[in-house]
Amino acid sequence: MTKQFKIYTKTGDKGSTSLIGGERVPKYDERIEAYGTVDELNSWIGLIRDQEIDTGLKEVLLEIQNTLFVMESQLAKGTGSEKTALPEVKQKDVEILEKEIDKMEKDVPPLASFILPGGHTVVSYCHIARTVCRRAERLIIKIAEKYFVASVNIQYLNRLSDYLFVLSRKLSKDFGGEEIVWKS
């Protein structure tokens, strides 16, 4: 029988929460901020996946969402979590993104200048997700100065922001959106 999780526990009512392993920390702890930002990113990617886009892209986005959940669990590890077996982001996950970037880049014109976010709603969602991804990357780099963070997590987010940028360009082309070049 599957254990039912209760949505409310009341344990966080005074501003603290538990990391995996039971360590209690304030809800503003930088580790909570980091995995919360990855969770925000995951939600934006879910919004992109919910749009009328190619089924193959939806499958890749679903795989990305699963990988981000894995990353969140790694970032939520606290003191006492050493005995808890958790999945890990792997180098193959980074390689999947690289393969997808290479595939999409064949379908868009070469980039000669910076482009402004926008041109179509779905394209804008990609740019928002990309900027949240960059924020998550910065936060994780920061916590890696104090806590162990596998470097593949940072590499994955770096590549994911590239993926989201190229995805925005591909979807702009697919939807007939206009890429507006930045006028410096």
Secondary structure, DSSP 8 states (H G I E B T S, - for coil): ------S--STTTTSEEE-BTS-EEETT-HHHHHHHHHHHHHHHHHHHHTSS--HHHHHHHHHHHHHHHHHHHHHTB-TT-TTS------HHHHHHHHHHHHHHHTTS----S-EES-SSHHHHHHHHHHHHHHHHHHHHHHHTTTS---HHHHHHHHHHHHHHHHHHHHHHHHTT---EE---
